[in-house]
Amino acid sequence: MFQKLLIANRGEIARRIGMVARGMGLKTVAVYSDADAELPFVKEADEAVRIGPAPAKDSYLNTAAILEAAKQTGAQAVHPGYGFLSENGEFAQACADAGLTFVGPPPAAMARMKDKSQARKLVAAAGVPVVPGSDGVVPDVAGALAAAERIGYPVLCKAASGGGGIGMAVAKDPAELEKVFRQCTDRAKAAFGKEGVYLERYFPAPRHIEVQILGDHHGHLIHGLERECSIQRRHQKVVEEAPSVLFADGKNAALAQTLFTAAVTAAKTFGYANAGTVEFLYSDGQVYFIEMNARLQVEHPVTELTTGLDLIGWQLRIAAGERLTVQQEDVKRRGAALEFRIYAEDPVKFFPSPGPLKVFQPPTGEGVRLDSGYGEGNTVTPNYDPMIAKLIISGDTRAQAIERSIAALQGFRIEGIKTNIPLHLRIVQDAAFRAGELDTHFLEHHAKPA
């Protein structure tokens, strides 16, 4: 095991990784931009190195500055968290070339997953069910129109190198496809440096289900059961939970096994090791692979709380070359958990709401976990994602977790900025949510402000 870990990220995930690493006896190095100098993740690290001004391209996306910080401090390993450079194969390779252990999958596996259209072809060849779509990237509007005619409208146009809902749009007919094809191509080039897009069949009301994967470098790979992430806004997850209501209490056991087998097959096809997530859509009794994420997920705590797996701890051990000692039969569900992403934003109009946290008093109580990037007196700046914290609530049952969530959200005091806590309260108090009637368009029809 390495002795000093550099955490190439910020906010709540940098803080959480640091806490786990120090609990394992490791020294930690934080890197920070000028905007983050006073945040808890910097103060709590054993060492901290400034890597640049506020813009991410000059700091958290600055490979040279991060590698120099590792060299200065004698760090032996780098954990990228999620976002920023976490799924950048070139960064992973740069770490290896600098003699650093990258806490994540092998660069070769990341390369196989990077182009999502090619990733679809790889897993489909291995027998994994995929969303019907184009045969790879479509080169032009004519190619898109031909593919859509075969797939059937409506279709979803997606950036091949995309993520986070960027470069995605729905087309209901040929005229609309011509328009969104150009839009997605332009957005893909601006966001990812590549303009390739592909098409998939658009399901009008699917559920978004994902499977946690954990594997070592000795060929042992398991799944950590499923999470449901159907509550979304503009393709961005808002509330996540485990288990999915679809599979709770042993329901749909055959479909669950199909899901888990597909996830493990996909991960093996990519040559995956470390922690990752295989994402699926569920519609009309079937599951379809959409992509695999080569990193820790924002919503990993709901898996930790319902399986007992220490995902970050295992990430570090696996990266150090240790064997994963957990067997598939050891992974069992215990209770239920919900995660709420607490954002600095207007809960109705969803505009960002940066500013100082004049009051920051999180809830406490049975089943309450908070992963926070900020403390009272800190300022949420407009430079990065506006997530302040993740509130994760667990219970013996989903119903108990919901009741605890209501109490926790009502007791969460934040003053100085607007937050989306009222939105979360509307969601958990909505009859459809409580009944488990979820799909990716839930917020278009439910949990409306009074």
N, C-alpha and C positions, 0 to 999 in steps of 0.2 A: 504494500500500500504506500502510495506517495504521502508525503508529510505536509505539503503546502499546496493549497488550491486557490487558483485565481478564478473569480466569478465574473464572467464577462457579460454582466447584465445589471439591472437596476431595480429599485422598488421592491415590491413584496416578494418576488421570486428570488431576487438576490439575497434578501434577508432570510428567507426560508432555507435556501441552500446553505447559507452560512451557518445557520443554527444547527442543521443536521450535521454538517461537516465538523463543526466544533464539538458536537456531542460524540463524534467518532474519534476525537483526539487530534484532528487536523488543524493546522494553522490556516487562516483565510486571508485572502487579499481582495479588497474591493477596488473596482475602478469606477470613476465617477466623472461626470461633466460638471461644468461650472454651475449649472442649474440645480444640481443634486448634492452639493457639498455638505448640506446640513441634514440630510435625510438619515433615518435610523440605520439603513444597510451600510452606510459609510462609517458611522460612529461605532457600530458593533463589531466591525471586522478587526482582525489583529493588525492589519496594515491597509492603507488606502492610498491609491495613486490617481492623481488627476490625469485624464487622458484627452481633454480638449474642451472647447466651448459647447454651448447647449445643443446646437443642431446635431442630430444623431449621426449624420454623415461625417462629422468632424470628431466624434467621440465613440459612441457605442457601435458604430459601423466602421471604425478606423482600425483595421487589422494591424497595421504597423505599430500604432500606439499601444494596443493591447499586448502585442508580443513584446514590445519594449518594457512594458510594466511587469510582465512575467519575468523577463530577464533581470530587471533591476531588483526584484524582490526574491528571486530564487524560487519562484513557484515551479512546481513540477507537473501540474495538471491544470486544465481549463474547463470549467463548466459553463456552457453558453446560455443556460436557462431556456426560455422560449422567446420567439420574436428575434429581432436584430439578426445576429449571425448564426443562430442555432441550427438552421437547415442549409447553411452555406457550405457545400462540400469543399470549396477552395479554402475557406477558413479552417476547416477541419484538417485539410492537408497541410496548410501552412503551420498549424500547431505541431503536427507530426514532424514536419521538416525542421522545426525549431527544437525538436527533442522533447516536446510537451505531450502529455497524455490528454487526448480530447475526450471529454465525458459525453459520449454519444455514439451513434452508429459508425461503422467504417465508412470512409469517404466513398468507396466503391458502391456500397449500398445506397448512399445518399444520391449518387449519380444516377442509379437506376430508377430512383423514385422522383427525381427532380422534374422531369417532363411528364406531367400527369397523363397526357395522351399516350405516351409510350408505356408508362406504368400500367395503364389499363390493358394494353395488349399483352404485357408480360404475365399479369395475373390471370387474364382470360385464358391464355394458353395453358395455364396450370390448373384450369377447371374452376376458378373462382367466378361466381356470377357477377357480371358488371352491368351497369346501366347501359341499355342500347344506345349506340352513338356512332360517330364518324370513325373511320379507320385511320386514326392519328390526326395530326394537324391538317386543317383544310387550308389550301394555299391561297384561295381568293373567294370572292363572292359567288362566282359560278360554282365552285366546288362546294361551298356551303349550301347553296340552294339544292344541288344534286343530293347531298347527304341528307338534308332535311326532308326531301321528298321520300327518301328511303326510310328514314327514322319515323316520320310522321310528326305533324305539329300538335302542340307547341314544342319548341326545342329550347334548350338552354345553351347559350354561347359562353364558353369558358376560356380564360387564359391558360395556356398549357403550363406556364411557369408560375401560376397564380397562388393565391392564398388570402385568407381573411375576407373573402367575398369580393375582392378587387378583380375587375375585368370579367364580371358575370352579368348577363342580361337575358331576359326571356323574349322570344319572338313567337308570335301567334300565327303569322302568315309570311309569305315570301317578301312582301314589301317591308314588313317590320324587320325581317332577318337582314335584309340589305343594310338597313340603318344600324342595327345593333352590332352587326359584324364589324363595321368600321369603328364603332364606338369601343368595342372590346379590344380590337386590335390596337387602337391608339392608347387605351388605358394600360394594356399589357406592356406596351413599349415604354410608356412613361414610368410605370411602377417597377417593372422587372427587367427592363432592358431588352426584352424579346417580344415580338409582336404576334407570335403564333397562338392561334386559338383552335379549339375543337368543339364539337357539338355533342350534346347528350339529350335523350328524351327528357322532357320536362314533366315531372309528376305534380299534379295540382295541389295535393295535400299529403306529402310524405311525412314520415317521422325520421329523425336523424339519430341513428344509433351508432355507437363506436365501441371498439373493443381494445382494452389495454393489453399491450404485449410487453413481455420481459424476456430477454434472452442473453446468454453469456457467449463468450468467444470459444467455447468448447462444444458447441452444437446443441446445447440444451435450451429449448425455447418453450415458453408457456404463455397462456393468456390469463389476464386478471379480471375476467368477466366483463360485462358491458356497462355503459353509461348511456343515458338518454340526454340529448342536447337539442330537443325540438323547439324550445322556446328561443326564438331568434328575432333579430331586427336587422334588416338589410344584410342577411347572410352572416351576421355576427351573433354568437351565442350570448344569451342573457342569463338564463338559469339552466343549470345542469343537475342531473340526479342519478343516483344508483340505488337499486336496480331500475331498469326500465319497467314501467307498468306492464308492458307487453309480456315480460317474462317473470314477474314477481310471483312468488308462491308456486313455482313449478309450472306456470302456464306456458303453453306453446313450446314444450320441451324439445320437440323435434326440430322446430325452427331455430331455437337457441343453439342446438348442436350444429346445425348448418352454418349459423353465424360464426361460431367459435372456430369451427374447422376451416371456414373460408379465411378468417383472420390469420390463423396460424400458417395456413398455406401461403397466403400473400407475403407474410413476413419472411418465411423461408425462401420464397422465390426471389426476394430482394437481397438475400444473404444478410438478414438483419441481426443485429446484436444491440444490447442496451434496452432502454425503455422507448416505446413508440406506441402509436395508436393507429388502428385501421378503422376508417370511417365508412359507414354504409347508409343507404337510404332504405326505408321500409315502406312498401306500398302494396296493397292488395294481397297480403299474405306472403310476400317475397322480400328477400333482402338483396341489395345490389351494392357491390364495392364502388366507392367513388374515389378514394385516395388513401394514402398512408402518410402520416406525419412523423418525420424523423426526429422527434424531440419529446420532451416532457410536455404535457398539455396543461393549460391553465386550470382545467377541471380535475386534475389528478387527485386532489384531496378527497373527493367523494369515493374514489376507489380505495384510497388508503383507509378511510374510516369504516368501510363496509367489508373489507377483506383482511385488514391487519397488515397488508404489505407496506413496507417503508420504501416507496419507489425511489426517492432520492438517495437513500442509503444504498439501495441495490445498484443504482446507477454508478455510484462511486466505486463500489466493490467490483462490479463487472468491468469497469474501465481499468481497474488495477490488475485485471487478469484473473480474479477469483471466480470460482465456479458458483453458479446459481444453485443453491441447495434446496430451494422450494420446488416441490413436485406438483404436477397439475392437480392431483387429488387432494393436495393440501389447501388449495384455493377454494374457500367456501364463503358464502355470503353471510354477513351478520348485520341484520337490521337494514336501515335505509338512511340515505343522506342527500341533502340538497345544498347546492352552492349558488350564492347570489353575488354577481359582480357589482360592487358598489362603485359607481362612476360619479365623477364631478360633472354633472350635466343636468339640464332642466328635465324633470321627469315627464313633461308633456310634449314640449317642442324638441327635446333631445339636443339642444345646443350645448356645447361645452361651457363649463362654469368654473374656470380656474380662479384661484385666489387663496388667501390664507385660511388655515383651519383654526379659527378662533376658539372653537370648542370641538374636541374629538373624544367622545366617551363611548367606546364600544360596549355592547351588552356582554353580560357574563351569565353563567348558569349551566345546567345540565345539558350536554350535547352541543355546546357552543364552541366553535373554533374560529379564530380570526387570523387570517394571513394578511397583514397590513404593510403597505409601503411607506406610510406616513404616521406622524404623531401630532399631538396638539401643538400648535405653533408653527408647524411646517407649512410651506406654501405649495399648492398644486399649480405647476406652471403649464402653459399651453404648448410646451415643446414635445410632449410625448402622449401616448395613450392616456386618457383621463381616468383610468382605474385607480381608485384610492386603496381599495382593499377587497378581499374575498371573505364573505361571511359563509361559513360552512356549518350546517346544522344536521345532527344525526339523531336518530331515535330507533326504538325497537321495531317500529312500523313506519310506513310512509305517513299515515295519519298523525302519528305522534310527532314525527319530524316537521310536518306542516304546522301543527299547533305551536311547537317550540320556535319555528321560524317566524310566525306572526308575532309572538312575544318578543323575540330578539330584535326584529326589524322595528317594532314600535319603541323599543328601549334604546335604539342606536341614536345617540345625539351627535349631530354634526352641525356646526354653525359657522357662518362666514362665507359659505358657498352653497349652491343648490346641489342636490344629489338625486339619484334615481331610486332612493329608498321608497318613495310613494308608489312608484311603478311596481316594485317587487311586492309591496303589500297588496296592490290590486291583483297581481298574478296569483298569489297564494290564497287569496280570499275568493277567487273566482270559482264558481261551481264546476265549470268544465275542467279546470286544472285539478281541482280536488278529486274529480272523478277519473282523472288520468286520460282525458280526451284531448290528446296533444297532437299537433302537427307543426310544421315549420311556418305556417301562416297564422298561428294562434293569436299573435298580437294584432293582427289586422281585424280580428273579429271579437276579441275578448279583452278583459282587463282595461277597459276604457275609463278615462277620468270622469268623475261625476259632473 
